[in-house]
Amino acid sequence: MLQAVLQTIDSRREQAVAALKEFLAIPSVSTKPQHKPDMRRCAQWLADHLAFGGLDVKIMPTGAGSGAPIVVAKNKHVAGRATVLLYGHYDVQPPEPLELWTSPPFEPTVRDNAIFARGAADDKGQVWAHVEAILAWQAHAGLPVNLTLLIEGEEEIGSANLAEFVRSHRDFLRADVAVISDTNQFARGIPAISVGLRGLVYVEIVVTGPSHDLHSGLFGGAVPNAANVLCELLATLHDRDGRVNVPGFYDKVVPLTAEERASWAKLPFDEKQYAADLRLPALHGEAGYSVLERTWARPTCDINGLTSGYQGPGAKTVIPSKASAKVSMRLVPNQDPIAVREAFTEAMRQRCPKYAAIEVIPHSDTPAILVPTHSLAMELASEAVELGFGVRPALIRSGGSVPVVDLIKSNLGIDTLLVGFGLPDDRVHSPNEKFDLDCLHAGARTAAALYERLARLSGLH
């Protein structure tokens, strides 16, 4: 039966692209209130296509109706079969700056064997690869697993309503394994399954000096300058070896195994080319680790934004009364986000001079994730990727964070297979975002094979 399903997917390459164009043309920008009607329209569009495939589909409200709707769908569930939860999102990032797009972000355009549009790779194209597989299976006597889809509309704004939705619909969402396609292959020709994600602690530091901005000539040298104080604090965040200078920061960090380091060292990754592509004269980071090790498996601390004083054209000689910085810390397995945030906050308070006030405002806390690599589900997923892409996947980690993976684990007690179809050069969140058509097709084939392989989990739960 799988062969017939794959033949159907192969015969629908042009129709798959045409449908994806329709999906991408809907400007489902969750962060902008003026796009709220587009969010509803996008959810309905997706629901209609799933219903056409014979699934039982519901568009469910979130946040007492104030949030973006969630599309949930199920095929006919049969007792004793394995159950798979597929998560994705239909909302997209804002497209600005518009002038940097070669073609308009919501007028999907095919060129160089790729489709260019906002959301092409993140995450509409990857969701659509699964939908193509689902529709093909449904046209051939139905999916071989019990499938539940949860496609939300707030991922790009932090999924504020998702946790409550999952908690209040646990029974509806029960499954043996979850699948997410919102990550990348390692490189073109090297498909991958991500087995680790870094966690995230995001804070804002606010330093206050005098009650209001002051004339730098009349008051300079006599009062604290909030911007100066903030810069001095931020300068203490790393030592000369690139390690994060916060007491206790590394206490729970799980060291990389020799097997992992050897495996990653074999991947075709050129650090000099990596620097050249970024137009950097040299790379910088924690001493003793490669770029892949630093970005996949070592914790970091980065300043994401700075604000203080006058920043308009020309000159304005002021001593700013306030200065702020936004700081993110990427975490690795076993680091407790709350403990790290508290250690960071205490270090900043201790280092802040008494002549200034400091406040550390928390914004988000997400733990790191490691997925078991020697499990039946992982082996089945690897077989599916090999069937779809023609190459055995590399098992890699990702430097980013996908908070829903922890949400699924903590509420439903299941692991997630992170089977991504995108490429590292897809320019996600940037102008000229794209999704390769070969990746769309191979992704649909992989998804079809994945559902067939995961059916073998039946009887093991």
C-alpha positions, 0 to 999 in steps of 0.5 A: 500500500505504501508504494501506491501512496508514494506513487500518488504523491509523485503524481501530485507534484504540481498540485502540491505546489499549487495548493501550497501557493494558496496556503502561503498567500494568506498573510497569517501574521499572528503578531499584528492585530490587523491580520486577525481576519487572515488568521481565521481565514487561514485556519479555515482554509487548512481545515477545509483541505483536511476535511476534504481528505475525510478527517474529522476537523474542528477549529477550536478557539483559544484564550476565551476567543481572544487568541488565534484558533487551533485546527485539530483533526483526526482520522477514524481511530481504531483500537489497538493501533499506534496513535501519532500526534502531529504538531505544526503552526500556520502563523508566520513572522512579519515580512518586514523589511519589505524592500528586501524581498525580490518578490512580494512575501505573500505572492508566492513565487517559484524560481530556482526550484524553490517557492519564495514567500513568508512562511514557506519553510516556517512552517507552512511548507513543512505542514503541507508536506504532511498534508499531502501525505495524509491526503494520499493515504486517505485516497488509498483506504486510509492512514495506517495509524490513528492520527491527531493533528494540532496546528496552532496559530500563535507559535511565532508569538510564544504560543501563549494559549497552547499550554492551557489548550493542551492541559484541558484537552489531554485525553483528546491529544493522547498519543504514543509519539509526537511528530514535528516538522519545523526544523532543518536538514543538516545540509542539502543531501544530508537529511537529519533528525534533531535529537536535542534542542537548547532551552532558553532563558530570556530576561531584560535588565533595567538600570536606573540612575537619576530621576530624569535625563540630565545635561552632560555638561552641567552634571557629567562627572557628578552623577551616575550614568545609567548607560555606563553602569549597564555597559560595565555590567554587561562586560562582566558576562563572559571571561576571556575564554568565552565562558559565561561568567555567572556563578553556578551556570555550568554546574548541571551541564551534561558534558558531550560524549566522545561518541557525539563529538566524533560523530559530529566531527565527521559531518561535512562542515567547514568553519572557515567557509561558515565565517566567510558566508557571514563575512566575518574575519574570524569566529569567536566562542567558548574555547575548546569546542567546535562551532557545531559543539558550541551551537548544539550542545554548549550553553550561551549568553547573548545580548539581544538588544540595548536601549538608552539615551538619545538615538536620533539624528545629530547630537543631544548631550544627555546623561540618560537616567535609564538603560536597558538590555535584553539578554538570552541564555541558551541552555543545554540538558539538565540546566534548570531554567529557573535556577539559571535565571535566579543565578543570573539575577543575583549576579547582576544585583551583586555587581550593580554599584550602590549608586544605581538601581537595577531590575531584572525582568523575566520574559521566558523560561524553557528547558533543553530537550534530549530525545532518546536516540536508541528507541524503536520510534527513532529507528522507524523515523530514520527508515522513513527519512531514508525512504523519502530522501534516499539517504540515511539521516544524521542525528543532530542537535539544534541550537534553537528552542521549540518550547512545545516539545517540553509542553508535550512531554510534560503534559502528555508524557511522550517524546517528539520526533523532530523530522525537519525538511527545511534547509539551513539557507531557507532564510527563515524569519528573513526576507526571501524566505524559501522552501525547495520544491525537492524538499517539499516532495521528499518531505511528503514521501518521508511523512507518508513512510513515517506513518507506515513505519510508526504503525509498527508501534502498535501493541507496544503501549 
